[in-house]
């Protein structure tokens, strides 16, 4: 027997999250089915992050044990011929038999994407949270500072989490803005073409790195930074909100579709 590590990217729109659920399509279920079909064994993967319904990933990690003689690096190619188009294995490699994706020290990177403009754009409907109001990016950036370091994030955890400790360490948290313009028709003299500047907007990316995250923690951080951008929470109050461990003082849980797991480094 050997242990194989998979790095998996997926669009979570059509799935009820990562974790296996009877009668429902899940990422774990699709991987188990493809691997069992490939190896002729009953295979059950163990994932690093059990992402929620609608959440995406560029680099989630899973491991499985197999007696198959297929070379470790070939599993990615064979699986991608059997998986749906919205799940793609990016790499496969052999790891020590005691490697566990949730119990080893790691750094996880998540991004939360916000489409901030007058009207939504269809191409972002499944991958970004649309907000039409004006957001103060400077306030959002300033509010990030309070999160850095080791804190008790009990106030940034949804109910139902089964954890021994709510203390986590955030290595970095930043808010990035990229201006976008919608191609359209504008007439300047006798020239046609260019951009419709009346409906410009921006893509706002909240990027966070940490040693681990509580249930819905990143989405609650995103929702709280949105409140700062709207002017409803002052950046200087963020330290008190975190220290209170009071869920009611933080922002709402941002919708799942804007979240993606970018990378896990061990």
C-alpha positions in Angstrom: 0.0 0.0 0.0 1.1 3.6 -0.7 -0.3 7.0 0.1 -0.9 9.4 -2.8 -1.4 13.2 -2.4 -3.6 15.0 -4.9 -3.8 18.7 -5.5 -7.3 19.5 -6.7 -8.9 22.5 -8.4 -12.7 22.8 -8.7 -15.6 25.0 -9.4 -17.9 24.4 -6.5 -21.1 25.8 -8.0 -22.8 22.5 -8.8 -21.7 20.7 -5.6 -22.9 20.5 -2.0 -19.4 21.2 -0.7 -16.4 18.9 -0.3 -17.6 16.4 2.3 -19.4 13.2 1.3 -23.2 13.5 1.6 -25.6 10.6 0.7 -27.6 11.4 -2.4 -25.9 14.7 -3.1 -23.1 15.6 -5.5 -19.9 16.5 -3.6 -16.2 16.9 -4.5 -15.2 14.1 -2.2 -17.8 11.8 -3.7 -16.7 12.4 -7.3 -13.0 11.8 -6.4 -14.0 8.5 -4.5 -16.0 7.3 -7.5 -13.3 8.1 -10.0 -10.5 6.6 -7.9 -12.5 3.4 -7.2 -13.3 3.0 -10.9 -9.6 3.5 -11.8 -8.0 1.2 -9.2 -10.7 -1.4 -8.7 -10.5 -0.7 -5.0 -12.9 1.0 -2.6 -11.1 4.3 -2.2 -12.1 7.1 0.3 -10.0 10.3 0.1 -9.2 12.5 3.1 -9.3 16.2 2.3 -7.3 19.1 3.9 -10.2 21.6 3.7 -13.9 20.6 3.7 -15.1 23.6 1.7 -18.8 24.5 1.8 -21.4 24.3 -1.0 -20.6 26.8 -3.7 -17.0 27.4 -2.6 -14.2 27.0 -5.2 -10.6 25.8 -5.0 -7.4 26.2 -7.0 -5.4 23.9 -4.8 -7.2 21.8 -2.2 -5.3 18.8 -1.0 -6.5 15.2 -0.6 -4.8 11.9 0.1 -5.8 8.2 -0.4 -4.2 4.8 0.2 -3.9 2.3 -2.6 -2.3 -0.9 -3.6 -2.4 0.0 -7.3 0.8 -0.2 -9.3 0.0 3.0 -11.2 2.9 5.5 -10.8 2.0 8.3 -8.4 2.5 11.0 -10.9 0.2 9.3 -13.4 -2.9 9.4 -11.2 -3.6 13.0 -12.2 -3.8 12.2 -15.9 -5.9 9.1 -15.4 -8.3 10.8 -13.0 -8.9 13.8 -15.2 -10.2 11.5 -17.9 -12.8 10.2 -15.4 -13.8 13.4 -13.4 -16.4 16.0 -14.4 -15.0 19.0 -16.3 -15.4 21.2 -13.2 -13.0 19.1 -11.1 -9.4 18.9 -12.2 -6.5 17.2 -10.4 -3.5 19.5 -10.8 -0.8 17.1 -9.5 -0.4 13.7 -7.8 2.6 12.5 -5.8 3.6 9.9 -3.3 3.9 11.0 0.3 4.9 9.2 3.5 2.3 6.8 5.0 1.9 9.0 8.0 1.2 12.2 6.1 -2.3 13.6 7.0 -3.5 16.8 5.2 -5.4 18.2 8.2 -2.9 17.3 11.0 0.4 18.5 9.5 1.5 22.1 10.0 0.6 24.2 7.0 -0.2 27.7 5.6 -3.5 28.1 3.9 -4.3 30.9 1.5 -7.9 32.0 0.7 -9.3 34.7 -1.5 -12.6 36.3 -1.4 -13.7 38.2 -4.5 -16.1 41.1 -4.7 -17.5 42.6 -7.9 -18.1 46.3 -7.1 -19.9 48.2 -9.8 -23.3 49.5 -10.8 -24.5 46.3 -12.5 -23.4 42.7 -12.2 -21.5 40.9 -15.0 -22.7 37.4 -15.9 -19.2 35.9 -16.1 -18.7 36.6 -12.3 -22.1 35.3 -11.2 -20.6 32.1 -9.7 -17.2 33.4 -8.6 -17.7 36.8 -7.0 -20.1 38.6 -4.6 -21.8 41.5 -6.3 -22.1 44.7 -4.4 -23.3 47.9 -6.2 -22.6 50.5 -3.4 -19.4 52.5 -3.0 -16.8 50.8 -0.8 -14.0 52.7 0.9 -11.0 50.5 0.1 -8.7 52.5 2.4 -10.9 51.7 5.4 -11.0 48.0 4.4 -7.2 48.0 4.2 -6.8 49.7 7.5 -9.2 47.3 9.2 -7.0 44.4 8.1 -4.2 45.2 10.5 -6.0 44.1 13.6 -6.4 40.5 12.3 -2.6 39.8 11.9 -1.1 37.5 14.5 -2.5 34.9 17.0 -6.0 35.7 18.3 -9.0 33.9 19.6 -11.4 34.1 16.6 -14.5 32.8 18.4 -16.4 35.8 17.2 -15.6 34.9 13.6 -16.9 31.3 13.7 -20.3 30.1 12.8 -22.3 28.0 15.3 -21.9 24.2 14.9 -18.1 24.1 14.7 -16.5 21.2 16.5 -13.1 22.4 17.4 -11.0 22.1 20.6 -9.7 25.7 20.2 -10.8 28.8 18.4 -7.3 30.3 18.5 -5.8 30.8 15.1 -2.8 32.7 13.6 -3.2 34.9 10.5 0.1 35.6 8.8 -1.2 38.2 6.3 -4.5 39.9 5.3 -4.8 42.3 2.4 -7.4 44.0 0.3 -6.5 44.5 -3.4 -8.5 46.5 -6.0 -8.3 46.1 -9.8 -10.3 48.6 -11.9 -12.3 47.0 -14.7 -14.1 48.6 -17.7 -16.8 47.1 -19.7 -16.2 47.2 -23.5 -19.0 49.3 -25.1 -19.7 51.8 -27.8 -18.8 55.4 -27.3 -18.6 58.0 -30.1 -15.8 60.6 -30.0 -16.0 62.8 -33.1 -16.0 60.4 -36.0 -14.4 57.5 -34.2 -16.3 54.6 -32.7 -15.1 52.1 -30.1 -13.4 52.3 -26.8 -15.0 51.8 -23.4 -18.3 52.6 -21.7 -16.9 54.6 -18.8 -20.4 55.1 -17.3 -20.4 51.6 -15.9 -16.8 51.0 -14.8 -16.1 49.2 -11.5 -13.6 47.1 -9.8 -12.7 43.6 -8.6 -11.9 43.6 -5.0 -9.9 40.7 -3.7 -9.5 39.9 0.0 -6.5 37.6 0.4 -5.7 35.9 3.8 -3.0 33.5 4.8 -3.1 31.6 8.1 -2.3 28.3 9.9 -5.9 27.3 9.8 -9.4 28.7 9.7 -12.6 28.1 11.7 -16.0 27.2 10.2 -17.0 30.1 7.9 -14.1 32.2 9.3 -12.9 33.7 6.0 -16.4 34.5 4.9 -17.1 36.3 8.2 -13.8 38.2 7.9 -14.9 39.2 4.4 -18.3 40.3 5.6 -16.7 42.3 8.4 -14.3 44.1 6.0 -17.3 44.9 3.8 -18.9 46.6 6.8 -15.8 48.6 7.2 -15.9 49.5 3.5 -19.5 50.6 3.8 -18.6 52.9 6.8 -20.6 50.9 9.3 -17.6 49.7 11.3 -14.6 51.9 12.0 -11.2 50.2 11.4 -10.1 51.4 14.9 -12.9 49.3 16.4 -11.7 46.0 14.8 -9.3 45.1 17.7 -12.2 45.3 20.2 -14.5 43.3 18.0 -11.9 40.5 17.7 -11.1 40.6 21.4 -14.8 40.4 22.4 -15.2 36.9 20.9 -18.8 38.0 20.2 -20.2 36.7 16.9 -22.9 39.4 16.9 -20.3 42.2 16.7 -18.7 41.0 13.5 -20.2 41.3 10.1 -22.5 38.9 8.2 -21.2 35.8 6.6 -20.4 36.7 3.0 -21.9 34.4 0.3 -20.0 31.2 -0.5 -19.6 31.9 -4.3 -17.0 34.6 -3.7 -14.6 32.3 -1.8 -11.9 30.1 -3.1 -9.1 28.1 -1.5 -6.0 29.2 -3.4 -3.2 27.1 -1.9 -2.1 24.9 1.0 1.7 24.8 1.7 3.1 22.1 4.1 
